[in-house]
Structure formats: structure tokens, C-alpha cells
Amino acid sequence: MIELEEVWRIFRVGEGEVHALKHVSLTIERGEHVALVGPSGSGKSTLLHIVGCLDRPTRGRYLLEGREVGTLSEEERSLIRRHRIGFVFQFFHLLPRLSALANVELPMLFAGTPPEERRERAAQALKAVGLSHRAEHRPDQLSGGERQRVAIARAVVMDPAVLLADEPTGNLDRASAGEVMELIERMNARGLTLVVVTHDPAIAGRAKRVIRMDDGAIQRSGVRGPGFEPRAASPESQGGG
Amino acid sequence: MGGRVRFLDLLSFAAGALRGHRLRTALSVAGVAVGISAVVALTALGEGARRYVVDQFAALGSNLLVVLPGKVETTGGAPFGGVTHDLTIDDYRAIARLQRVRRSAPLAVATDTVHFRDRGRAVPVLGTTADFAAVRRLEIGSGEFLPVGDPNQGGNEIVLGVTVAQELFRSENPLGQVVRVGPWRFRVVGVLAPRGQSLTFNMDDVVLIPVGTAMRVFNRSSLFRILVDVRMRGEMEVTKKDVERLMAERHRAEDVTVITQDALLTAFSAILNALTLALVGIASVSLAVAGVGIMNVMLVSVTERRAEIGLLKALGAQDRQVLAAFLTEAVLLATGGGVAGLALGAGAIRAFVGIYPSFPASPPAWAVASALGLSLAVGVGFGVWPARRATRLDPVAALAKR
């Protein structure tokens, strides 16, 4: 599903170069739930952006669903983002002037979906995140947890293959964080591939596999590897819901 | 999976973004509105000036033909050289007898000094006949015009323009007084009503004497012009041909030029059109300023909405779609300004006409259409650069900040 081979990402900063990613090889299977962890600047966000087709590898190959996407044109990469990838951000990135429903409609608007179909699908997506009653509210009238759930509805409304979440709970209280995680885990259980970037061990611990990054390279990758005892570390995250 | 944004969706998306910044939107719309209203109002004034002049010509007598000695290939200009035959008083009489001619008047011109006692004034002296008043729509202020009679004979009557009368006679009554032109003595029979500039002469500052006398006084053998008043407006061209044929017969050569008033009118009209275009050019400067205003607003908008642009890209909006979205905003600002400007311009014209009711100011249809087209062009022209900046934004960097 997601295959990275010897991926490097090098940024030019003035005269010098910063190696944000080096020697990254990684395979994520369909339906997996993977957590990307590591300290700030370890390259986990850069990796997520490459996986999300927002950024290109400087070197190496990236195959999404068997297709080489690192070398595609910007136009084609937009289409992949539109149809195959859903993004959830730490700061939600909802458009403040639009209602919850209109925010969820946004990806379909740029896909040219007819208005009636758009409305219907957006309403369904909102229903799936339990926010039908908030459809006409604007983001500033919603709580943090509700905003993130609207963002999740927006991320999945195009029925993508993979959901990429960058610190999805970073701006939420524990209760909301639990709700949001349960929501995306439910979607994962129905087959949506899930990649979560986090530095919260409790959130990382919920993943089937944790990939630890440091200094642009993968340090450790394993199923519930040592160093992560999530259930013990944050017992309350189990019950949120 | 459709690939194109629907136009209405794009429109409402852009309108929604503009509604988010009402004051900024209103100000840039106002900028364009001022520019467009200036274009509309100034074209209306220019066009009004053109029509005013055309109306003035019509008042002169739009059925006027002018016969000049000499043949030129270009109409509308004064002929030089190549005079083979004189234009005589007998030519005038022949023309006056033509079927389609209502009346005609000969014109002989020289500049001379008119004296009354010790006062003198150098003015154009026009030698003509009684019909000149009717041909040129002249009105008599006091006394009467030149008497009807044999034009070859000529008497010693003189009619004064109103300025000449005032300058020479001050408060005295000029009627019946004797004035001198060179050694010749004339009896004042009438004073013209004020008229002002008319074609080539200021009719307030001329004197008129019988044409036969004028030829002797000036020692001329040829007339300066023959003015022909045609019965029917629709017969101008035919009559022109009649006159040309008649003169060719009489002179056995094509040695006169006949010009219609239309030729002069066309020349004036062209000049005033150029004037109107110049006014539009000036007004366009304010439109360009408004365009820069739009560019500024859109640049601020792009900078402020980096996160939104990054998000749209992450959601799969293509570069050209982002470009279209921001361009639509700029075009909405400009056309909104265009429509407001038309209304503003129409109001300004109405106010102007309220103050000067005789001035026929109204914007021509082409000005209204091009004002709208222009505002659209301003939106696209000045919106492209900011919109391109939006598409060039790196989504990763744009999304990183809150």
C-alpha cells in the first residue's frame, strides 16, 4: 500500500543542507494503524508530508498503491491527494467563514461534484462523526473536539485509501482526544489505513505498530515495541467515549 | 469523479471570502467605482461636446453647399492654386436659378478699416446679397438687411456686426449714419443681432455691403464663395452634382470645388472624438490606480490566507483551481466596482445636466459596454499576479503555521 525505498529529503538552508530524512525505507500495509513518533525535528512530519504527496522525496522511491508517485506532476499529485488521501491537522484548518457542512463539502467542491450530491455526502460524513446537529454551525461555535471531528469528516468524505493525522489530539483535552482517537480507530477497523504522527505516548500506544524516528532516520519499528507501554502509561485513554 | 470546479461554486466561494473582509472589499470596490465613473462621465461630456457642435452646425443650416473657386482633390481643406476661372456674380445667378436650390448667396471678402469720424476698426468686409441673411440664419438687431436688387449694380448700403456698431458708435444710433471704407462712403441700414462665431467669421465683428460694390471696392474679379441653400436635405448630393455640372458647362472645365456642410462636420466630429478619447485616457489612469489597489488587497489576502491555500492544496485543489479561486475574487471586486461606477457616473451626468440643461451629455452605449469590459480586464490583469503567488505557495510551509 505505502512503500518507501531509501527515501531522502534534503532541504537547502542558505549555503548548507539539512537532511530531514535519510535512508528511510518503510512499508505500510492496507488497513494498518501506524504511529510515527519522535522528538521535534526528527523528520516525522516531513515523512508524513511525503506520504501525503504534499512534498517530494529528494532521493528514493515512493509507491502508493503500487504507483510511483514521487515523480508525478503537481497536477496528478493534486488528484491523488483529492481521491486517495485524507488529512487531519493539529490546528484543524477549518475555514472559519464556512459552516461545518460547507467545510466538509470543500474537497468535493474542487472535485466538481454536483451540489445536491455534495450536500448529501457531507451530511452523511457529519452523521458518521456524530455531528449532524452541528451541521450549520461555524467553527467558532464548535468545541475543539467537535472541530476535529468535522475535520475528520472532511478528510474521509472523498473515501480515501489512507488517513494521515498530524498530531490530531495535540490541541485537545484528554476527553476530546479520546473521542477523536476512537473515531478514527473505528474507521481504521473498517479498512482505512491510518498513519498518526504524535509525540504523545498514550496516542502512539494505541497503534498496532509504532515507528520511532530520530534525526531523520527510523530508529525502531515494531509492533508494540519496548519503550511503549501505553495501556499502563495512560489508562484513562481507554475509557474515553 | 469530475475534475472541474463548477462556476457557480467558484463564484460563491470567492464571494464568501470577500464577505469575510467587508471594509477592505468595500474600499477596493470604491476605488474601481471612482475610475469607472470617471470614464463614463468624461466620455459623456466629450460625446456631449461633439453633439453640441453638431447641433450648432445644424442651426447654421445643415442644407448648405459651399462653392469655392479652384479644384482640389481633398474635400474639407482650403484649395490653393490652380484657379483657372473666376467665380463670378453671373455664376451665382445661374446657381440660384437651379431647380433644387432654395436660395443662394455670393460672398466676396476682404479686410479693411471701417471709419466713423475719427474712429476706425479693421474688420472683414463681406460683400453679398439680401439672401445671405436667410442662408446663414442671421437676424437683424435693428434697421434692415441689405436690399434686394441686381447684384451687379450694388448700392452704398452697409450692415454692421453688433461689435462693430458698438465700437464705432458707442452710445449713438448708427442707423442712417455714414461710414467710410477706404475712400468709399456707405450708409448704415442695419445692425445684426448678436450671433458670435459662425464657421469662419465672428459675425459680430464684420460689416456687410452689396456684392457688386464689394467687387469694385476690393478690385476683385472673383468671388470668395457661393453659398447654396438646398431645398431638401436628402438632395444634397444630387444638388452638389447639379452645381458641379452647371459650373463645368459655364467654365468649360472642372475648376470649382463644391463642399457640403457634412464634410466640415465630419472633420469637427473627428477632432471631438479624439478629444473624448483623450478624456477617457485620463480617466483610465484612475482605473489603473484602482487596479493596483485591487492587487494590493489580493496580495494581503493571499498572505493572510496562507493556511487556507495550503489546506485547499492538501484537499486536492489543483494549482489552476486555486488560481481560478483567487482570480475570481479579484474579478468580483473589479466588476462590482464597475457596476457601482456606472451608477455613480450616471448620477454625475444627471447632476451635470441638471445644472446645464442645454448640454446634451449622456454616455454613449460603447462607453458603458467598454467600462464594464475595462473593469473586468482590470480584475484579471491586476489579479493574476497575487493569484499566481497563491498557487506557488508551498502547502507544507503554509499549513505549518496556525
Interface residues (C-beta under 8 A of the other chain):
Chain A: H49 G52 L54 D55 E74 E75 S78 L79 I80 R81 R82 H83 F87 F89 F91 H93 L95 P96 R97 L98 L106 P107 L109 F110 A111 G112 T113 P114 P115 R154 M158
Chain B: M1 G2 G3 R4 V5 R6 D9 F13 G16 A17 R19 G20 A307 E308 G310 L311 L312 K313 A314 L315 G316 A317 Q318 D319 Q321 P395 V396 L399 R402
